Amino acid sequence: MTTLAAPTRVRTRAPGKINVYLSVGALQDDGYHDVATAYQAVSLYEDVSAEPADDFSVTFTGPIDTRSVPVDESNLAIRAARLVADAAGYRGGVRLTIDKQVPVAGGMGGGSADAAATLLAVDTLWGTALGREELLRLAAQLGADVPFAFAGGTAVGTGRGDELSPALAKGEFHWVLALSDAGLSTPAVYRALDEHRERYRADIAPAPTTPVVEANVLQALRAGDPDLLADCLHNDLQAPAMRLQPALATTLEIGEKAGALAGLVSGSGPTVAFLVADRDAALEVQVELSAAGMVAVRAAGPVHGARVLH
């Protein structure tokens, strides 16, 4: 009888995301908000390499500035690896190398993609065979966006964003992403939203108790129609993100003048996602944003969630 040798290195990949629709509910007593969001996984990826080690460590490669990302036990990928080890009773460690393509604190779920890819990487490397449902359960413990980075595709997220329902999306949507040098703190953006709502509570409708994704968003995704989707892109966090980084208004204006169907701040920002008609339009918008001195990349969605590369 022969047994397969344990792999000495596993490489996995998980995608960044765009929130094509995000409605934020009222501030709750515990300081959190319920949300309703339509996620789309896009072809900007985090690749994680995992190798056996006695302890847990993480290093970064790639074009993204990671100097602000912790590499201690608070790092989301290390937390993911430890969760798998604890769940499976595994005694060893892992050396993680993350090739980052998704911006840090950019509203595209880069850290969540790191965690999702790591869950799959260490489960494969260690042969712990926890299974998809258990890995999704662990993903939910790491943050609202981690289960979606694991699942990929297009989905509606409710609750804290981690209660996922797959959404049908026909064809392929094309995006141009304007990346920012400076990140935005997600808690700071939510605080700015709460402060705005409190300041103008006499003049604006109260925040929903149970937010929902509007039907026209799901219809546009199901139809695979970028024009229809452009008409219903929405993000409650866009206005507070723009108050914290006023230059985002200029970015939106340049991209839309360059031919984008619509633009919006992705998640808590400051990445700005421009929806375009096709690949040719994506190239034109990318060129205009680059000419204005911005870092712009093209992406398409929906794409698969976390998967093993080799």
KABELUR-V770671 format. One record per helix or strand. SS is the DSSP state (@ for helix, = for strand). FROM is the first residue (numbers start at 0). LEN is the number of residues. If there is no record, write none. Layout:
[[SS;FROM;LEN] [SS;FROM;LEN]]
This chain:
[[=;8;19] [=;32;21] [=;55;6] [@;75;13] [=;92;8] [@;109;17] [@;131;11] [@;145;6] [=;151;1] [=;153;5] [=;162;4] [=;172;7] [@;185;14] [@;214;9] [@;225;5] [=;233;2] [@;237;7] [@;246;11] [=;261;4] [=;271;5] [@;278;13] [=;294;7] [=;303;1] [=;306;2]]
